[in-house]
Amino acid sequence: MTKCHLFKLRLAASGKGVSVAFTNQGQEAFLEGHVCAFERLGGVPGRIRYDNLKSAVVRVLRGRGREETERFIALRSHYGFDSFFCRPGLVGSHEKGGVEGEIGRFRRRHLVPIPKVASLAELNELLAAADDLDNARYLPGRQDDIGTAFTAERPALSPLPREAFETGLTLTPRVDRHARITVRCCHYSVPASLVGRLVRVQLRASSLVVFDGRREVARHERSARKWSTTLVLDHYLEVLLKKPGALPGATALVQARRWGVFTAEHEAFWAAARTALGDTAGTRELVEVLLLHRRGAHRDVIAGISAALVVGAVRADVVAVEVRRLAPARPRIITEPPGPSRDTARVVSLTQRRLSDPDATFAALPPDRRPAPSVAAYDELLPRRAAASTQSGAAAPGASSEVS
């Protein structure tokens, strides 16, 4: 069971609502909820009413005055809408009853019983479908349904800006000796080559992106559990090449198995390599295979491992050759005739295919009128080499007499 928090934006005129779920109530989720809502609505309302939440308000002043947070001011400036804050306490409880009542109704109608989904993205797809289903609902005292009323209200919305607003918070943590960074009491791995350096982190509502300068070096799903550790096995491969004995008990390996990144094919190759080469050498071969994922597609590497195991090969070089063979070919000018699939094709001689099948498409190739290769041009260097040898031989005795 995972606890989620619901962001709700509701238009007062039509009653059209947008619902977005997050695993936290941070300011990043508050800002990202606005961005998602504006994109779903296709425009920006002129004024939005808020409660006095900490993500938007630093301090409550006299009357309607509020000291707003810097990030919320940046959001309002980017989209060009005004904010209206309700009065605190019971005197202002009636000013926000519409959206609070809508949250309760939406939860009872669409989230009971509790939905079972595989990810937060799937949950948000379910919520978007529920919002669309509510377009056919009639509000009390209204003659038109919500969808018809929103169609009439949409022209009053301001257009979206050309550039999207960056909702993430920029941080600069230092990488510790375990190749991890700590963000909001959670640990995340980065490439081991960055140990001891400062990196730039873009902390968003559901993800965390790590940059080394302008280069993206890591991307993690944001953890909702305090003091949790999220490790990626690929970040430690260079270290494991030098210390292969650390792989069997590595936490990164446990998480890779849990996420399905370390597959049954990897397990089979590892077992065969350790049986044939020993624990140390076999583990190094496995690490070399894991490094192939950086250059080839995951499915190609898995297919290469399977092909190597079929022939009893437990070397990373064999897998690498198979991965290169399975890699997508470059676009060709001439369209090949129907033949074996890419997964079963082998390297063939174009000349042999042309001679053996003159009626095929290869027969339409233009004739090769290039001259036969020759090394005659290099023969001109031979007299110069002989002359240089003669001169050096004549000068040798004189040089020898001077030394004596």
N, C-alpha and C positions, 0 to 999 in steps of 0.2 A: 504494500500500500504506500503510495507516494502522495504527500500533501501538496496541492497546487493552489495558486492564488489567481483570482479572476479579475481582469481589468475590463471595465465596462464603460463605453461611451455611448450616450443616447441623445439623439436630436430631439429637442423639446417640441418642435412643430409637428413633425410626422411620427415621432416615436420610434424611428429606425435606430436600432442598436447594433453595436459591434462588440464582440466578446473575444478576448485573447487570454490564454492561460499561461502562467509563468510558475517556476518552481521557487521563486523568491519575491520579496516585496521591496527590493532595492530601487534606487532611483533609476538605474539602467532599465529595469522592467517598466517603470512608470513612463519613461520617455519613449521606449520602444513600443509600448502600447498605443501612444498617440500616433506614431508613424504608421503602424499597421492599420489603425482606425482610419486615418486620413486616406491611405491608399485604397482601402476597401470602399470608402464612401466616394472616392473620386474627387474630393475637394476638402476645403477647410472651413469650419464654421467661423463666423465673425467674432463670437464671444463664447467662452466656455465657463461654466460654473463649477467650482471646486469646494470640497471640504478643506479644512486647514491641515492638510497632511504635510509631514516633514519633507517629503520629496520636492515640494513646491514652495513651502513657507519656512523661512528661518525664524521669523519673529512676528507675532500678531501685534499690530499697532492699534491705535484708537480708531473706533468705527470700522470702516471697511479697509483701512490701510494695512498693507502687509509688506514685510521685507522678504522678497523672493530669493530663491537660490540662484546661483549663477547659471547652472545648467538649464534650469527651467526658463530663465530669461532668454538664454540662447535659443531654446526651442521656440518660444513665442516670437522672437525676432526673425527666426528663419521662416516660419509659416505665416506670420503676420496676423495673429489673432489676439484678442484681449482676454484677460482673466477676471473673473468675478468670484470672490470668496464669501462663503456663507458666514453668518455671525456665529461665534462659538456658543456652545451650551444649548439649553432648551429653547432660547429665543430664536435660534436659527435652524432648529430641527426640521421645520416645515419647508425650508428653502431647497432642500435636496431630497425630498421624499420620492420624487419620480424615479430617479436612477436607483435608489436603494430598494424601492419596491420592485423595480424591474429585475434587479439581481436575484432577489428571492424568488420571483416568479420563474425566471429563466432556470434557476437551479432545480426547482421542484419539477418543472416540465421536462427538461432535457438532460439532467444529470442525476436523475433518480430512476432506477438504481445506478450506483456508481459505475461509470463506463470502464471497460477493460481495453486498454490500448497498449501498443508496443513502445510508443515514444511520445514525447511532448508534441512533436510535429503532427502525429496522427490525431492527437487530442484536439489540436487547434483546427485541423480539417473538419473534425466532427462539430466543433463549435461554430465554424463558418457555415456549415450546412444547416445547423439549427437556426442561425440568424436568418438565413434565406427562407427557411420554413416559416419563420414568424412574419414574413412579409404579407402573408395571407390573413393575419390576425387583425381584428377590429378592436380599437381602443374604445372604452366606454364613452358614449355620446358622440362618436364620430361616424360619419356616413361612408367614408372611404376606408379601405384597408391600409395597412402601413406601407405596402409597396406602392400603391397609387399615390398616397400622400408624399412619399419620398421622391417620386418622380417629379411632382410639382415643386418640391423644396430644393431639389438638386441645383437648379440654375442660380440659387441664392448663395451657394457655396463659393468660396474663393478658389481659384485654380491652384493646383499643386506646384511648388517650385521645381525648377529643372533638376536641381541636385538634391539628393536625399540627405537628411540630417543624420550625422554620426551620433548614435546614442551611447556609444561605449565610453568608458572612463579610461583615461590614459594614465598608466602607472609605469614606474621604472624600477623594478626589483632587481636584486643581484642574485646571480646563479650560485647556489651553494656547492659544496664539494661532492654532493651526490647528484649533480646535474639536475637540480630542482629549483623552482621558484615558489615563493609563498605569496598567495593572493587571497585576501579575505579569509585567512585561517585555513586555507586549503593548499596542498602541495601539488604541483604539476611539473612534469619532466620536460626538459629541453635537450637538444643535442649536447653530448658530453664535451664537445670542443669549446663550448661557451662557459665552462666552469670558471667562476671568479669574475665574470664580466657583467656589466649592467645591460639589461635588455629592455625593450619597450613593449608594454602589454596593453592591448585594447580589450578591456573587460566589458563584455556585453551581457544582456540579460540571460542568454542561454548558451553562450560560447565565450571562449577566451583565445585570443590570437596573439602570438608572440612574434616580435620583429627584432632582427639584428640589423640596425640601420634601417634600410628600406626593404630588406629581404625578409620574407615570412619564413620562420624556421619551425614553428609549431602551431598547432590548432587543436584545442581540446573542447569537449563539452563541459560547460560550467557545472561544478559539483554543488549539490544542495546540502551536503553533509559536512559539518564542521570538522576540521582536522583530518579530512580524507586525503588520500594520496592517489593521484592519477598518473600512471607511468606508461610510456610507449616503448615497446621493446626496440624499435628501430633507433631510438636515441642512444642506445648503449652498445650497439654492435661493434664499434671500433674498440671499445674497452674489452668486450668479450672475446675479440680476436686475440688479445694479449693474455686474457685470463679466462680461458674457456671453462675452467672448473666452477666459475661463479654462475653459469647459466642454469643448471638444474634447480637451484634453490632461489632463483631471482624472482622478486615480486612482479617485475615487468612481464616475465613469462607466464605467471599465474593469471594476470589480467589479460594477456594476449590470448590465452586459452579460453578465458571466460567470454571474451568479445568475439571469438571465432576467427581471429586473425591468424593464430597458430593452429593450422588445420591438421586433420588426420594424415594428410600427405607429408607434412613436415615431421610429424611424429614417426611415420614409417621410415622416412629417409634418415632421420636421426638414429633410430634403432639399428638400421642396416649399416650405417656408417660407423657406429661405435662397435658393432660386432666385427666388422672387417678391418678397421683401422685402430681400434682402441678408443677409450673415452676422450682423451685430449684431442687427437687428430680428427676423430669423427665429429666432435663438437665444432671444431674449427671449420670443417667442411660444411656443416649446417649453417654456421654464421655467414660463410661466404654465399650460400644459397639465399639466405635472408637478405643479404645486401643486393641481390639481383632484383628485389622488389622496387628498388629506387630507380632502376632503369627500364624495367619491363612491367607490363600489366600483370595484375595479380593472377588472372586466369592463365596467362602464358607461363608464368613461373610454376604454377600448380601442374599444368600439363607437362612442363619440362621435367618436373620431379617424377611424375608418373611414368613418363617415357624412360627415364634413367633407371627407375626401379625395375621396369619390365626386363631390361637387358642386364640387370645386376650391377649397374655402375653406381658408385657412391662418391663420385667426384663432382665438385661444383662446376668444373669446366664443362662436363658433359651436359649439365643442366643449362649452363649459359649458352652453349651452342644451340640447344633445342629452343631456348627462349628467343634467340635471334632469328631462328628459322620461322618461328610462329609469329614474330612481330609483324604488324601490318606493313605491307609493301608500299613503296612510293608510287604515286600516281603514274600511269604509263600512257604514252601517246596512242599506242595501238591497243585495241581491245582484244583480249585473248578469247579464244573460243571456249565454250563450256567444257570444263574438265574437273579434275579432282578438287575438293575443297582445300582451303588454305591449311587446314590442320593436317592433311594427309599428303600434300604436295611435296615433291623433292626437287632439288636442283637438277636441271637437265640442260643439255647442250642445245642452243638455238639452231646451230648448223645441222645437227642430227635431225631435229624435228622438221627442219625445212626440207632436207633431202628425203626423209622417209615419208613425208606427207606433203607433196607438192601442191595439193589442192586446198590445203588449209590456209588460214588467214596469213600465216607467216610467208606464204609464197608471194604475197603482195608487197613484201618488203623491197625497197629499191636495191639494185645490185651494188655490190661493194667494189668501187672502182679505185680504191686507194692502192698505191704501189706496194709491192711486197717489201717487207722490212729489210733493211740492209745496214751493214756496219762499214760501208766504204768510206764514209766521212771520217770515221775514226782512224783510218789508215794513214791519213795525213799527219797524225801525231807521231807515227813510228820513226820517220827520218829525224825529227827534232829530238826524240828520245835518244836515238843512236848518236847524234852529234853531241848531245850533252854528256853522254857516257864517255865519249872519246876525249873531250876536253878535260873532264875530271881525272881521267886516267893519266893524261900527259902532265898535269900539274902535280900529281902525287909525289914523284921522286924529288922535285925541287923542294917541296914542303918538307919532306923527310930529311933532306940534307941540312936545312936550316935548323931543324930541331936538334940534330946531332952536334 
